[in-house]
Amino acid sequence: MKRRMLALVLTAGLILTGCQKPRSEAGFSVEQMNRDLLEAAQNLPRSSKLFFEDGLEITGLGVTYDGRPTAFDGCYYFPAIEAMTGVHVAIDWQEDAGYSSAVATTLLCSRKDLPDILNPTGFGVMDLADDGLIVPLDDYLELMPDIVSAVGKEHMDEWRASDGHIYAIPSVSTIRGSFSMMVRADWLEALGLETPQTWEDWLAYWRGVRDNDLNGNGDPTDEIPIALAEGSDGERRLTFLLNAFGIAASNDTQFCLLDDGTYTMVYEHPRYPEFLEAMAGLYAEGILAEGYEGFTYATIEQAMGDNTLGSTMTFAASGAQTAALRQSGDKDALWLSVAPVAGPYGDRMIQERERVSLTWCVTAGAAERGKVADIVRFFNWCYTWEGAYLYNYGIEGVSYTLEDGMPVLNKDLVANGFSDYRAVGINFEPFGGYWLQNAYLQCLFSGEDRRSLTDIQAQIYNGLFVLNNDYFYTQPLTLETESYVKYRTSLITDGVCKLRDQAIRGEISQEDFWLGYQALKQRGLDTVIEEAGTLYRTVLSGGGEQ
């Protein structure tokens, strides 16, 4: 194996934490850690930054996943908040399957009976705002300077709704990466190829995977050159190859910004015709496999581990697939993290992880009770170092210690990565907060320091924090204008997206695609483009008045 393929670039002094480690001889119990944290929480001193002498109760309706309401009953987090700030948080947690119904029932209440905060999942911020059920927070920004700082100027558009206003308390992640392009390093070596750097290099690798029995099973037709997760509705199609043609698309791959700052649909981008033609060529060559549009992250991970896939863009923390290959007897197997695919013009880019998630909206009921300012002040406290440490590390002396001023999580607590760490209520995702990179790394690598990473762990680290740093772009929002909501299903999901796939599969010609696209524009897609462009230009880009 060529050692340069395994080169690891690490930040000096960074404490890393994700693959399992042995427990200490004294043993470890999640239940005991939870009891210790809960006891410590009830004895925490008051915050030096915010305390409500007369107390403050915040009621809410929130959504959780994977049974977490039961798992988090009795954890340290909310008692710690109350001890430190005087705020009693009372959330009615609903499982995701029934959450929309729970919100619908709640919204039938009079305003005075609405909870103080609710998660907008299932209804959307703008629908709640248009009905006057939640309040804009623009006038309260001066009360949340720590949240504003965490979001950052370059990500303010992610925080705003499509009318330009801010309606939600966000969760913020400082981890820029999530995905990485990955190839089989051992297959590159078998083909006598270097790590792909150009579009021609990628074509050579993909053709090599297609034409050779690289998994050695005697069937030269079962290798898949590239697989990308496509999404169930068909909108998010071939995103990472679209990027290789210089098209910095939105998360659903339907919208983009042109070089002159124009916000429009990707089909209006000057490179889109070349992208579409190139994808049709890859399909005709058998590089895009028949059925390419059906890949999910689950089927991709299966193909990564069963020795049939040559390359993919997937979650960078996919080390289990290399381990599975080695356990099955392929001792030299390695899924290598590499920089994004470079297109014909040298474009290389990858979507940055969404920094801002819209977690809580403050209701009209809270406004009638005169509580908005206090609620905002509390959530801002969650973004101070006191609140952020409580969210990311738990309680000093119990779940973490300070070493040279850096919080270091209990090694037994992160020996199983994120599972035990979250089981005791740390990083309470349903409530949201400010997730710090140092805590993420400690969990990701199970407390191991930088000198102990295996070659598998090195690929995870490189994919998340090294190789993609020069290629990230902030995704433009999909603006849910009136015409977008009206025409999305008929003209986008069931319209242009299906035409695109037909053109890629060669079922219609490139010319027929563009004729069909123009017909869709005449039916209303041009209105979607015009409204979205105007809204971006006058509201979100700072080019006009709200």
Secondary structure, 3 states (H helix, E strand, C coil): CCHHHHCCCCCCCCECCCCCCCCCCCCCCHHHHHHHHHHHHCCCCCCCCCCCCCCEEEEEEEEECCCHHHHCCCCCHHHHHHHHHCEEEEEEEEEHHHHHHHHHHHHCCCHHHCCCEECCCCCCHHHHHHCCCECCCHHHHHHCHHHHHHHCHHHHHHHCCCCCCCCEEEEEECCCCCEEEEEEHHHHHHHCCCCCCCHHHHHHHHHHHHHCCCCCCCCCCCCECEEECCCCCCCCCCHHHHHCCCCCECCCCCEEECCCCCEEEHHHCCCHHHHHHHHHHHHHHCCECCCHHHCCHHHHHHHHHCCCECEEEEECCCHHHHHHHHHCCCCCCCEEEECCCCCCCCCCCEECCCCEEEEEEEEHHHHHCCCHHHHHHHHHHCCCHHHHHHHHHCCECCCEEEECCEEEECCCCCCCCHHHHHHCCCCCCCCCCEECHHHHHHHHCCCCEHHHCCHHHHHHHHHHHCCCCCCEECCCCCCCCHHHHHHHHHHHHHHHHHHHHHHHCCCCCHHHHHHHHHHHHHHHHHHHHHHHHHHHHHHHCCCCCC
